[in-house]
Amino acid sequence: MDIQQWPVPSSLLVSKEVTLRNRIAEKYRERPAEEIMTAYAGMAKDDILRYFPAMLARVGVTLCGAGIETGAGVGVFSASVAASCPAVTKLYALEIVPQVVSCLQEPVISDIAGQEAKKVVRVHGSFDDIQLPTASLDFALELEALHHSPDLDRTLREIARVLKPGGYLLCVDRVCSNRMTNRERDYLLDYEYSDAWKRANDFPVSETITRRQNGEHEIRRSEWEAALDRAGFSVERFCFTRTADPERILKCAVGLIPFGLRRPFGWKFGRLVPCHQGEIWWQIRRCLFGTVPRSSRFLDIPVSTPLQRVLFSKTVLVCRKRDIPV
C-alpha cells in the first residue's frame, strides 16, 4: 500500500502530541499486527471485527462509495469497514503522525481487512487540510479523533467541504455531558501524567506533560451539536454504546456529587464528571432487571473484559451534510 503525502504544518509535527505518538510507533514497528492493535487501539482483531459492524448495524448506517477516516491512527476502523462493507469502494485512512502511517498502518490494515485492504489508501496529512476535491466523498468516519482538533469548527467545515450533499459523517468519540462545569473541564485537562505513564509511553520522565499538552479536549454535547450545525451538518441520531456495568452505576453516582466536594479526594474521584442524562437509570435497569426500552439512546454492546467496558463506551453521532452551501 503506497502512502499519499498531504501538507502538514511543521508546528504540528513537532508538537508533544505527535512526538509522543511517533515514539510509540517506533516502539511497536517490529511487533506483530495483533500486538500493535491491542497496544495502540486497545482492541484485538476479533473485537474489531465484531464491534464496528455491530455498532454500524445498531445505529442504522449503511456505508457505500468512497469515504475518509480522519485521524485514523493505525487504521482499525477503516480496515473493519473495508472488510465488512462490500459497497465501500475506497477509504482514505488519514493520520497526522508520520511514523504511525509508515510503520503501523500497513500490518494492521492488512491483517484485519485481508484482500479488501486494497480499498484503503494510507495518507499522512491533517484533517484541517484534506487534499481532495469538494463534494467528492460519500461518507466520513472518525474514532476518538476530532476531540483532538484545536479548532473543531474549522475541522468540521473541511470535512463538510469534501462530502457530497447528504453524505454521512459518523463520529464515534468522547462527548461530555452538558452538566460538566468549566472547573471540571480545566481539572481534567491540566492533569499531569504520572512518571509510570511516561515510562510506559517512552516519554522523558524529566518532562512535564498534561492532558491538554497531549492534544486532549473535553467537549460538551451542546458544543458538538453547535459546531456540527455551523459546519452544515444535521445530527440524525445521538446515542451511546454501553454495556451493563455495576461499577459504572457507582461512577455515575459519584459524578453527581458537586465537584468541590470530590476534588479533595484526588484524581480518581475528581475525574468523574456528570454522566449523560438517563445513563444511570439505563445502567440500573440493565444490571438489575436485564431490560431496556427499545427506543433507548443507549445501545447495549456486550464486551468480555473490564478494559473493553471502558474502551467501547463511546458516543455516536450520526450526521448528514445538509444540501446547502457551507
PyMOL commands that set and color helices and strands:
alter all, ss='L'
color gray80, all
select helices_A, chain A and resi 10-13+16-28+33-41+45-59+76-84+98-119+146-148+152-162+182-189+195-200+221-231+246-255+259-265+267-270+279-289+306-311
alter helices_A, ss='H'
color red, helices_A
select strands_A, chain A and resi 3-5+65-70+88-95+120-124+137-143+163-173+233-242+298-300+314-321
alter strands_A, ss='S'
color yellow, strands_A
deselect
rebuild
show_as cartoon
